[in-house]
Amino acid sequence: MRLKSLIVSLTVVGAMAMPLLYAAPAQAQATRTWVSGVGDDVNPCSRTAPCKTWAGAISKTANGGEIDALDPGGFGGVTITKSMTLDGGGGQVASTLVAGVNGIVVNAQPTDVVVIRNVRFQGVFGNGGAPGNSGQNAIRFIGGLKLVVDNCDITGFALNGIDVAVTAAGSFAAINNTRIENVGNAGVLVESTGATSVQITDTRIYGSKFGLATTTGNKVSVYHSVASNASNAAWEADGGASLFIDNSVASHSATGILVGGGATVALGNNDIVFNTTGIGGGGTASSYTNNRIFGNTSSNGVTPLTPNPSNPSGQN
């Protein structure tokens, strides 16, 4: 009888333990995971057993966690649906090369914060025209509270470098120390219908239709940045949008500053040089009377902002 009771007890204990053993792996998400050019997505994405792609690592990374690149590699495209940091690491090539699709889509929850740092984006746009398999947007922000793009390099996309298109009100995007070149439409397009605020700092945009284009209801501030070689406009605001530009450059473009009717544009301490039209469009650009406007085929004027100090020699 004792032996029979012992067997029954062990059987009951074993049956209770088995669900616990099976449930544990499903909950095993790390706050920090890793990708490597020689990794494998069947791995747990740990430091010693990294994954191969951003997409392989994201399901194994906890909300609010971070995915880091261990070494150079092409880590593919991904859709981010939760708070997350993607860091390609400093001093190496952590690349997202895509054809026919977007590079990274941020479609997170209304309270989520996403950071994309130290990543190179390649959209195989080619020279002088878009092949049929070009990448669409390098980064597309359609959902979330905040997006930070820091120290990234974007080249060769058929549409936009960074497309901000959030529908919910109150979102914010910061673009810092980033280079965008050779894209089909805008280096940065702010087309949110939910009135997004965007800050661009220390960023370089070359060889696009628009350096920056922002639509009605959105507010954009630009600091210490360059937009050049734009076939339409270096910096552009549609009617109803608000744009402030400080200590920045608009050069070698069809129009340096394009102001749509009803748009609000304020300029301070900028260089608007060597454009076909310096400042154009149906709206009014207001100046703190310290911008340098030089070498444009048609310079156009600006309206001084109050208080209106004496206009320094050679400044507009």
N, C-alpha and C positions, 0 to 999 in steps of 0.2 A: 504493500500500500504506500509505503514511503517513496519508493522508486516511481510509482505511478503519479503521485502528487508532485514530485520534483519535475517529471517530464511535462506535466500539464502547466506548471508554473513557468518553466522555461519557454514553452510554446507561446503562452500569453505575453510574456515580456518581449519575446522576439517579434511577435506580431505588432506590438505597440511601437517598437523601435524602428521598424522598416519604413513607415511613412516619413519619419524624421530624417532618415538617411537619404531618401529620395528627394525631400523638399529642399535640403540645404543648397545644392548647386543652383537651383532656380533663383535664389536670392543673392547669389554671390556677384555683386557689382562693386567694383573698386572705385575709390575716389580719384585715383590716378592710374591711367593705363598708358601703354606704350605701343608705338608702331615702328617698324624697321623695314628697310629695303629688302632685307633677307628674312622677314618675318613670315608668319602663316596665320590666316584668320581662324584656324581651328584652335590656335593657342589661347590661353587665358588672358593674353595681352599684358602680362607682367613684365617687369624689367628684364628678366632672364628668358622669358618666352613671349616675345612681342608679337603683335598682329601685323598683317601686311598692309591694310588699308584703314582709312578713317572710318569707313562704313562697318568694317569688321570689328573695330574697337568700340564704336559708340554704344552698341547694345550691352557691352560689358562694363560701361562706365556709369557711375551713379549720377543722379541729377545734381548739378553744381560741381561736378568733377572736371578733370583735365586729361586730355590726350596729348602726349608729348612724342615728338619724333626723336628716336635714338641716333639716327644716322641718315645720310642722303637716301632718297627714294621717291618714287611716284606713288602717291597714296590715294589717288582717285577722287571722285566726287562723292558728296554725301548730303543728306538732308538732316538738319539739326532740329529736334523737336523739344528740347529741354535746355535748362541752363547748362552752359558748357564752355570750356576754354579749349581751343585747338591751338597748339603751339608747335611750329615747325622747328624750333630751336634756332640758336644764333650761329652764323658762320657756316651753314651747310645748305644744300638744296633739298628742301622739303616741298615737293611739287604736286600740284593738282592739274593734270592735263586731261581735258575733256573734249569730245567731238560731238556736235549735234545736240548737246544738253547743257544745263547750267553746271557751274563748278560746285559751289556750296550754296544750298538753299537754307535759309533760316526761317523756319515756320514753327516758332516756339509758342509757349503759353503767354498770356498777357502780363505775367509778373516775372518772366524769365529774362536773364541777362546772358548774352553770348559774346565771347571774345575770340577773334581770329587773329593770330599773331605769327609773324615770321613764316609766311607761306607764299610760295610762288605759284601763280596761275598762268597756264598756257592754253590758249583756245585755238591754236593752229589757223588763225585767220589768214595768214599769208601776206604777201605784198601786193598792194594795188587792187585787191578784190577778195571776196569771201568765197572759199571753196564750199561745196555743199555740206561738208561735215564739220564746219566750224563750231566751236563752242558758242553758246548763246550769251549768258551773263556770267562773269566770274563769280560774283556774289549777289544773291538775290534775297533781300530782307522783306518778308511778307507777314511775319508774325513774331511778337515778342515785345518786351518792354524796352530793352536797350541792346544795341549792337555796337561793339568796338572793333574796328579794323586797324591793326597796328603793325607797321613795318612790313607791309606786304608788297608784292611785285606782280603786276597784272599786265599781260600783253596778249594781243591777238584774239579778241572776241568779236563776234558778228554784231552783237547788240551793245551792251553796256559793260563797263568795268564793274561798277557797283550800282545795283538797281534797288532803290528804297521804295517799296510799294506796300506799305502797311495800311490796313483798312481801319484798325482800331485807333482811337484818338490817344494822344499822350505819349507816343513812342519817341525814342531819341537814338540817333546814330552819331558816332564819333569816328572820323577817319584821320589817322595820324601817320606821318612819316611814310607815306605810301606812294609808289610810282605806278602810273597807268599810261599805257601807250598802245597805239594802233588798234583802236576799237571802232566798230562801225557807226555807233550812234554817240553816246555820251560817256565820258570818263566816269562821271557820277550823275545819275538821273534820280531826282527826288520827285516821285509821282504819287506819293501817298494820298489817299482820299481821307485819311483820318488825321490830317494836320500833324506831320512829324517835324521835329526840330533836328537839325543836322549841323555839326561843327566839323570843319575841315581844317587841319593844321599841318604845315610842313609837308605838303603833298605836291607832286609834279604830274601834270597831265599833258600828253603830247599826241598829236596825230589822230584826232577824233573829229566827229561832226560838231559836237559841243564838248568843251571841257567840263563844265557843270551846266545842267539844265534843271530848273525847279518849277513846279507847277503850282496852281492856285491853292492857297491855304497853308503851304509849308513855309518854314522859316529856316534860312541857312546862313551861317556865319563862316567866313573864310579868313584864315590868318597865315601869313608867311608861306604862301603857296604860289605856284606858277601854272597857268594854262596857256598853251602855245600851239601854233600850227593846227588850229581848228578850222574846218572848212566852212562852218556857219558862225559860231561865236565861242569865244573863250569862256566867258561867264554869262549866263542867260537866266532871266527871271520872267516867267509868264505873268499875265495880268492876275492880280490877286495874291501873288507870292511876295515874300519879303526876303531881301538879300543884303547882307552887310559884308563888305570886303575891306580888309585892312592889311597893309604891308605886303601886298601881293602883286603879281605881274599878269597882265593880259597882253600878249604879243604875237606878231606874225600870223594873225588870223583874219578872216573876212570881217568880223566885227569883234572888237575887244570886249565891250560890255553891251549886251543886248537887253533892252528894257521893254517888256511888253506893256501895252496900255493898261493902266491900273496897278502895275507892279510898284513895289516900294524898294528902291535900291539906294544904299548909302555907301560912300567911298571915302576912305581915309588913308593917305600916305601910300598910294599905289603908283605903279608904273604902267601906263597904257601906251604902248609904243609899237610902231611899225605894223599897224593893222590897216586894212583898206578903209574901214570906218572905226574911229576910236570908240565912240559911244553912239548907239543907234537904237531904233525902235520907237514906238509911239508913246512910251512912258517917260518919266522924268528921273534922272539920276541926280541925287543930292551929294554935295561934296563938302568936306571939312576944310576946303581950300588949301590942301597940301598935297594934292595928287600931281604927278608929272605926266603930262600928255604930250607926246613928241613923236614925230615921224609918221603919223597916220595920213593917208591920202585925204580923208575927211575927218577932222578931229571931233566935231560936234561939241556942244557945251554942256555944262553942268550947273545946277542950281546950288548956290552956297547955302549951307546949313547955318542956322542961328545958334549961338551968337557968332556973328560974322567978323572975324579979326581982319586986320589989314592983309591984303593978299600979297604974300612974299613974291619977290621978283622971280619970274620964270615958272611959277606954279599956278595951277588952276584949281 
